């Protein structure tokens, strides 16, 4: 049992990514050489609600019910934005609190509405307004130091250095908050989320990967500056603060809820479904007009590109409440509000190729008879698995899974019926944005995308050094065990064999 455990969540870097830069990162090198480490296997659909639901509970998505930034519950057609209200399973930090451990969560995703803990919570969720920290005195301390919750910037070509400078200021603010909120030592578990590093990976991956169509040597625009290394150096210094705060009898875990990989193209699954007769839109005058404008290329994706270029995207993305964003898109552009469910058999929703079939009895206007479900599922699966890039004829899909192949649990009925795992370089379109095209170039601010494999590092007195096999589900029971709290029965994860 450890006196303290601190979890630094660093989404983006993988073990090879860190090893390539370890010579300049003394604390992370210490973790790699003298601690336990793993290439952490995460969710195949690594969005924040999905991945953090798994991280916090030790349960797979089929048991948390979180598959994306929304749920699409059976029995209707309403998409419900994610929140902690949808996460009905106990998190490991709530369990720690019930067993008398003091908890501090700083910049933690999937924490709004704020959970009740024995300690404090500072949420990192976007679009939540002023209700981001509890208890009130914690929020007051953060406000006095000028703390900001959202990342608050968008990238477009020409703003490279300004974007990096902004990310470094956010990192400095997180570091100041860390040293302020944890300085009294009145805690046993601490967590800091640094999703901000992923924003740099999204923006600048094309400088590092020669396979990207927009590849440009780093030195051409940056000279001696290396944004990935400079930001990681800042993280490494922050890790030194964490080691000091934890003390000689503590455990520090560095891990990512997801990794990153190359992205150069977006696949528009709803364009495929409409072309092949699976998806139909309403014939009302308003929907017809929106569809005509859509065919001309005026889509949410087009609007976002313009907003990034004009540096206005942050006002919409970070300023509007989550539920309002969908309402604004639906009012202005062709959207799921325009789907004619009475003539639709399948629709794609979400960021990574989740497809929902419109089954009678499962949905009120279902067009697929229950007895036809398996055959229709396999027919659509074959169609999606065979998708090729019309620009060069190359296959775009690695594999198509049914929900039963990926998920299990009491929330399975709300899961997507098919999940498309794309080949590296391709990402799924998050809505209805293809303007009839099957594939298009990714926007300039997105040259990498989330991938299931990330990094896990653990260091402390009594940690057995060397490689282990680890899944994202294993983190919650491992933290509980390290603080002397028995993990609940029936978790999908296990306590990792990292302790002497």
C-alpha positions as a printed Julia matrix, in Angstrom:
500×3 Matrix{Float64}:
   0.0     0.0     0.0
   1.27    3.46   -0.94
   0.89    6.68    1.05
  -0.23    8.51   -2.08
  -1.01    7.76   -5.71
  -0.96   10.36   -8.48
  -2.23    9.73  -12.0
  -1.02   12.03  -14.79
  -3.27   11.45  -17.82
  -1.3    12.39  -20.94
  -3.37   11.57  -24.0
  -1.46   11.14  -27.24
   2.08    9.8   -26.78
   2.79    6.1   -27.26
   5.75    4.18  -25.83
   7.76    4.45  -29.11
   6.94    8.17  -29.24
   8.33    8.68  -25.73
  11.41    6.5   -26.31
  12.36    8.56  -29.37
  12.54   11.65  -27.15
  13.59   10.13  -23.82
  17.17   11.44  -23.96
  15.82   14.97  -23.39
  13.21   13.95  -20.8
  14.98   12.91  -17.59
  11.9    12.04  -15.48
  10.08   10.15  -18.22
  13.35    8.36  -19.01
  13.55    7.37  -15.34
  10.05    5.9   -15.59
  10.92    3.98  -18.76
  14.19    2.61  -17.42
  13.34    1.96  -13.77
   9.58    1.65  -13.66
   6.84   -0.59  -15.02
   5.63    0.21  -18.5
   3.17   -1.06  -21.09
   1.78   -0.3   -24.5
  -1.68    0.36  -23.11
  -4.58   -1.11  -25.08
  -7.61    1.16  -24.97
 -11.01    1.34  -26.55
 -11.35    0.88  -30.3
 -13.52    4.01  -30.35
 -11.37    6.39  -28.26
 -13.44    9.5   -27.71
 -13.22   11.2   -24.32
 -16.53    9.94  -22.84
 -15.9     6.4   -24.06
 -12.28    6.2   -22.92
 -12.64    8.02  -19.61
 -15.72    6.0   -18.76
 -13.55    2.9   -19.1
 -10.64    4.48  -17.21
 -12.75    5.63  -14.28
 -14.78    2.43  -13.78
 -12.66   -0.49  -14.97
 -15.64   -1.5   -17.13
 -16.01   -1.71  -20.9
 -18.34    0.6   -22.86
 -21.01   -2.1   -23.01
 -21.36   -1.69  -19.26
 -20.88    2.09  -18.93
 -23.15    2.9   -21.88
 -20.73    5.58  -23.13
 -19.81    5.0   -26.77
 -19.23    8.54  -28.01
 -19.97   12.18  -27.18
 -23.64   11.23  -26.99
 -25.84    8.24  -26.35
 -28.47    7.11  -28.85
 -30.75    5.13  -26.56
 -33.05    2.46  -27.91
 -36.7     3.41  -28.14
 -36.3     6.74  -29.92
 -34.15    8.97  -32.11
 -32.87   11.53  -29.62
 -29.12   11.88  -29.22
 -28.33   12.68  -25.59
 -25.07   14.62  -24.96
 -22.64   12.87  -22.63
 -22.34   13.8   -18.98
 -21.61   12.15  -15.67
 -25.38   11.78  -15.31
 -25.16    9.01  -17.91
 -22.34    7.22  -16.08
 -24.31    5.25  -13.52
 -21.46    2.96  -12.47
 -19.22    3.88   -9.53
 -15.88    5.44  -10.46
 -12.69    4.46   -8.68
 -12.34    7.92   -7.13
 -15.87    7.74   -5.74
 -15.0     4.36   -4.24
 -11.81    5.8    -2.76
 -13.87    8.62   -1.25
 -16.32    6.17    0.31
 -13.4     4.4     1.95
 -12.07    7.57    3.52
  -9.32    8.48    1.04
  -8.92   12.17    0.18
  -9.18   12.77   -3.55
  -8.13   15.68   -5.79
  -9.08   15.79   -9.48
  -7.62   18.58  -11.62
  -8.55   19.15  -15.27
 -10.34   15.8   -15.32
 -12.61   15.01  -18.3
 -16.04   13.42  -17.87
 -16.64   15.12  -14.52
 -19.68   17.3   -15.18
 -22.06   17.54  -13.44
 -19.39   17.49  -10.75
 -19.24   14.18   -8.84
 -19.24   14.2    -5.06
 -15.84   13.22   -3.68
 -13.99   13.44   -0.41
 -11.79   16.28   -1.61
 -12.05   18.49   -4.69
 -12.89   18.28   -8.41
 -11.9    20.61  -11.24
 -13.57   19.52  -14.47
 -11.98   19.75  -17.92
 -15.23   19.28  -19.82
 -16.09   21.86  -22.47
 -19.21   24.0   -22.63
 -20.01   23.81  -18.9
 -19.82   27.51  -17.99
 -18.8    28.53  -14.48
 -19.79   25.31  -12.75
 -16.39   23.69  -13.15
 -14.98   23.24   -9.64
 -16.02   22.17   -6.16
 -15.92   22.99   -3.33
 -16.4    26.75   -3.83
 -13.11   27.71   -2.16
 -11.19   25.71   -4.78
 -12.9    27.62   -7.56
 -12.12   30.91   -5.82
  -8.42   30.03   -5.59
  -8.33   29.11   -9.27
 -10.09   32.3   -10.32
  -7.57   34.39   -8.4
  -4.75   32.84  -10.4
  -6.58   33.31  -13.73
  -7.2    29.61  -14.34
  -9.1    28.74  -17.54
 -10.97   25.48  -18.07
 -11.21   25.05  -21.87
  -8.12   24.81  -24.05
  -9.51   27.85  -25.83
  -7.65   28.04  -29.15
  -7.89   26.7   -32.67
  -5.13   26.08  -35.18
  -4.87   27.07  -38.83
  -1.8    27.31  -41.08
   0.09   30.51  -40.35
  -0.66   30.44  -36.62
   1.82   27.7   -35.69
   3.9    29.57  -33.14
   0.92   31.35  -31.61
  -0.79   27.98  -31.15
   2.27   26.45  -29.5
   2.67   29.49  -27.25
  -0.96   29.19  -26.2
  -0.56   25.48  -25.4
   2.49   26.24  -23.27
   0.56   28.91  -21.34
  -2.22   26.4   -20.69
   0.39   23.9   -19.49
   1.91   26.52  -17.2
  -1.54   27.28  -15.78
  -2.17   23.59  -15.09
   1.21   23.36  -13.37
   0.51   26.37  -11.16
  -2.88   24.92  -10.21
  -1.25   21.57   -9.43
   1.27   23.11   -7.06
  -1.41   25.25   -5.42
  -4.16   22.67   -4.87
  -1.98   19.73   -3.8
   0.61   21.63   -1.74
  -1.01   20.96    1.64
  -0.5    17.19    1.29
  -4.04   16.54    2.52
  -4.81   13.95   -0.12
  -4.14   10.31   -0.95
  -5.16   10.24   -4.63
  -4.5    12.96   -7.16
  -5.11   13.27  -10.87
  -4.2    15.8   -13.53
  -5.49   15.57  -17.11
  -3.38   16.96  -19.95
  -5.48   16.44  -23.06
  -3.89   19.7   -24.26
  -0.89   17.75  -25.58
  -3.21   15.99  -28.0
  -4.17   19.36  -29.45
  -0.54   19.81  -30.51
  -0.47   16.33  -32.04
  -3.61   17.05  -34.04
  -2.17   20.32  -35.31
   1.46   19.45  -36.07
   1.66   15.72  -36.88
   2.21   16.51  -40.56
   5.62   17.98  -39.72
   6.81   14.64  -38.36
   5.29   12.03  -40.67
   6.58   11.85  -44.23
   3.52    9.87  -45.26
   1.25   12.86  -44.77
   0.33   14.64  -48.04
   1.08   17.99  -46.36
   4.41   16.85  -44.93
   6.87   19.69  -44.53
  10.26   19.42  -42.79
  10.1    20.8   -39.27
  13.05   23.13  -39.77
  11.37   24.84  -42.73
   8.85   26.54  -40.45
  10.26   26.07  -36.96
  14.02   26.4   -37.22
  15.51   24.89  -34.07
  12.16   24.68  -32.3
  10.57   21.25  -31.86
   6.97   21.76  -30.62
   6.44   18.12  -29.64
   9.68   17.97  -27.66
   9.36   21.44  -26.14
   5.89   20.68  -24.82
   6.98   17.26  -23.55
   9.89   18.94  -21.76
   7.33   21.1   -19.99
   5.36   17.98  -19.07
   8.59   16.37  -17.82
   9.25   19.34  -15.52
   5.67   19.13  -14.24
   6.26   15.43  -13.58
   9.11   16.47  -11.3
   6.63   18.52   -9.29
   4.34   15.49   -9.01
   7.18   13.3    -7.76
   7.96   15.89   -5.08
   4.29   16.14   -4.05
   3.86   12.37   -3.84
   6.99   11.83   -1.78
   9.3     8.82   -1.41
   6.53    6.38   -0.46
   4.11    7.23   -3.25
   3.19    5.83   -6.65
   3.05    7.92   -9.83
   1.26    6.65  -12.95
   1.58    8.34  -16.33
  -0.86    7.04  -18.91
  -2.95    8.06  -21.89
  -6.64    7.37  -22.44
  -5.69    7.07  -26.13
  -2.75    7.47  -28.46
  -2.41    9.27  -31.78
  -1.69    8.19  -35.33
  -1.55    9.66  -38.83
  -4.71   11.19  -40.33
  -4.94   12.6   -43.84
  -8.52   11.8   -44.95
 -12.08   11.73  -43.67
 -14.51    8.98  -44.66
 -18.12   10.13  -44.96
 -20.14    7.05  -44.09
 -23.51    8.76  -44.47
 -22.64    9.61  -48.07
 -22.1     5.9   -48.65
 -25.36    5.01  -46.9
 -27.35    7.6   -48.87
 -25.82    6.54  -52.17
 -26.58    2.87  -51.52
 -30.16    3.51  -50.39
 -29.76    2.89  -46.66
 -30.29    6.52  -45.62
 -33.02    8.94  -46.76
 -33.8    12.53  -45.86
 -37.14   14.22  -45.35
 -38.97   15.74  -48.31
 -40.16   18.85  -46.5
 -39.31   22.18  -48.14
 -36.85   23.03  -45.38
 -35.02   19.7   -45.57
 -34.95   19.82  -49.37
 -33.37   23.28  -49.23
 -30.8    22.17  -46.67
 -30.03   19.11  -48.8
 -29.53   21.25  -51.9
 -27.17   23.55  -50.01
 -25.39   20.47  -48.65
 -24.81   19.2   -52.19
 -23.18   22.54  -53.02
 -20.61   21.87  -50.29
 -21.97   24.08  -47.51
 -21.67   21.69  -44.57
 -20.66   21.88  -40.89
 -17.19   20.69  -41.9
 -16.89   23.54  -44.4
 -18.06   26.05  -41.79
 -15.55   24.71  -39.26
 -12.69   25.1   -41.74
 -13.66   28.74  -42.26
 -14.01   29.3   -38.52
 -10.54   27.85  -37.88
  -9.03   30.0   -40.62
 -10.63   33.15  -39.16
  -9.7    32.1   -35.61
 -13.38   32.08  -34.62
 -13.87   28.37  -34.01
 -12.97   28.67  -30.34
 -15.99   30.94  -29.78
 -18.36   28.22  -30.98
 -16.55   25.14  -29.71
 -15.57   26.4   -26.27
 -18.24   29.05  -25.73
 -21.47   27.17  -26.45
 -22.9    24.55  -24.14
 -22.62   21.06  -25.58
 -26.35   20.65  -26.18
 -26.54   24.0   -27.98
 -23.88   23.06  -30.54
 -26.04   20.31  -32.03
 -29.07   22.6   -32.07
 -27.13   25.3   -33.95
 -25.79   22.8   -36.49
 -29.21   21.26  -36.96
 -30.81   24.63  -37.61
 -28.22   25.76  -40.15
 -27.15   22.58  -41.94
 -28.42   19.21  -43.11
 -28.37   17.09  -39.97
 -29.83   14.11  -38.17
 -32.97   16.22  -37.64
 -33.57   15.89  -41.38
 -33.35   12.09  -41.51
 -36.57   10.43  -42.68
 -36.59    7.47  -40.32
 -39.62    5.94  -42.04
 -37.47    5.39  -45.14
 -34.05    4.9   -43.49
 -32.49    1.54  -42.67
 -29.14    2.72  -41.27
 -27.32    5.9   -40.28
 -23.73    6.6   -39.19
 -23.19    8.66  -36.06
 -20.11    9.6   -34.11
 -16.42   10.16  -34.67
 -15.16    6.71  -35.55
 -17.58    4.95  -37.82
 -20.43    3.82  -35.56
 -23.46    2.69  -37.57
 -26.96    2.21  -36.15
 -29.58    0.08  -37.89
 -33.21    1.19  -37.78
 -34.81   -2.0   -36.46
 -38.53   -2.35  -35.89
 -39.31   -2.68  -32.2
 -35.93   -1.22  -31.31
 -36.81    2.15  -32.87
 -40.35    3.53  -33.23
 -40.18    3.92  -37.04
 -37.99    0.88  -37.66
 -37.8    -0.31  -41.26
 -35.89   -3.56  -40.68
 -37.88   -6.48  -39.33
 -36.27   -8.2   -36.33
 -36.05  -11.42  -38.28
 -34.06   -9.66  -41.01
 -31.61   -8.0   -38.62
 -28.72  -10.45  -38.89
 -28.88  -10.68  -42.67
 -29.1    -6.9   -43.1
 -26.3    -6.38  -40.61
 -24.01   -8.71  -42.54
 -24.98   -7.16  -45.88
 -24.11   -3.68  -44.64
 -20.98   -5.0   -42.97
 -19.74   -6.36  -46.31
 -20.49   -3.04  -48.02
 -18.54   -1.02  -45.47
 -15.64   -3.48  -45.29
 -15.13   -3.16  -49.03
 -14.86    0.64  -49.15
 -11.96    1.91  -51.24
 -10.53    5.38  -51.65
 -11.87    6.63  -55.01
  -8.73    8.72  -55.45
  -6.31    5.79  -55.63
  -8.33    2.61  -55.19
  -6.72    1.7   -51.87
  -8.81   -0.03  -49.17
  -9.82    2.3   -46.35
 -11.25   -0.16  -43.82
  -9.25   -2.45  -41.56
 -12.25   -4.36  -40.2
 -15.94   -3.97  -39.43
 -17.12   -5.3   -36.06
 -20.6    -6.09  -34.84
 -21.45   -4.76  -31.42
 -21.48   -8.28  -29.98
 -17.86   -8.75  -31.08
 -16.66   -5.63  -29.23
 -18.99   -5.08  -26.31
 -20.82   -6.94  -23.59
 -23.0    -5.84  -20.73
 -26.32   -4.39  -19.74
 -25.9    -1.29  -21.94
 -25.36   -3.33  -25.11
 -28.84   -2.55  -26.45
 -27.82    1.12  -26.85
 -24.55    0.34  -28.67
 -23.99    0.93  -32.38
 -24.77   -2.15  -34.44
 -21.6    -1.91  -36.55
 -18.26   -0.32  -35.71
 -15.86    0.48  -38.56
 -12.16    0.33  -37.72
 -10.4     2.37  -40.41
  -6.87    1.94  -41.72
  -4.22    4.34  -40.53
  -4.54    7.68  -42.3
  -8.34    7.64  -42.32
 -10.79    8.98  -39.76
 -14.56    8.79  -39.66
 -16.74   11.81  -40.32
 -18.6    12.88  -37.19
 -21.87   13.77  -38.89
 -23.4    14.62  -42.24
 -20.63   16.58  -43.88
 -19.5    14.85  -47.03
 -21.54   16.88  -49.56
 -22.09   13.58  -51.37
 -18.41   12.6   -51.39
 -17.22    9.34  -49.86
 -13.85   10.7   -48.78
 -12.2    14.1   -48.5
  -8.95   15.55  -47.21
  -8.85   16.11  -43.46
  -8.96   19.75  -42.32
  -5.6    21.47  -41.8
  -6.02   21.43  -38.01
  -6.27   17.63  -37.94
  -3.23   15.72  -39.21
  -3.48   13.03  -36.52
  -6.37   11.22  -34.9
  -6.97    9.16  -31.78
  -5.85    5.54  -31.77
  -6.49    2.76  -29.24
  -2.86    2.17  -28.22
  -1.18    4.59  -25.8
   1.38    4.45  -22.98
   1.32    3.31  -19.36
   4.2     4.1   -16.98
   4.37    3.49  -13.22
   7.15    4.5   -10.85
   7.6     4.34   -7.1
   9.09    2.43   -4.23
   7.97   -1.19   -4.55
   7.15   -1.05   -8.26
   8.61   -3.94  -10.22
  10.43   -2.54  -13.3
   9.86   -3.9   -16.78
   7.18   -4.44  -19.38
   3.68   -5.65  -18.55
   0.55   -6.25  -20.59
  -2.13   -3.69  -19.77
  -5.55   -2.54  -20.88
  -7.32    0.7   -20.05
  -9.77   -1.25  -17.87
  -6.87   -2.28  -15.62
  -6.03    1.22  -14.36
  -8.99    1.61  -11.96
  -8.45   -1.66  -10.02
  -4.69   -1.02   -9.94
  -5.16    2.42   -8.35
  -7.64    1.04   -5.82
  -5.28   -1.79   -4.87
  -2.33    0.6    -4.51
  -4.28    2.62   -1.93
  -5.46   -0.41    0.02
  -9.06   -0.41   -1.23
 -10.43   -3.69   -2.55
 -11.63   -3.38   -6.18
 -15.3    -4.31   -6.57
 -16.14   -7.73   -7.92
 -17.03   -8.13  -11.57
 -14.76   -5.5   -13.13
 -13.53   -6.05  -16.68
 -10.06   -4.91  -15.59
  -7.55   -6.51  -13.24
  -4.85   -5.33  -10.86
  -1.66   -5.05  -12.9
   1.3    -7.16  -11.73
   3.58   -4.17  -11.16
   4.09   -4.41   -7.41
   6.94   -6.21   -5.61
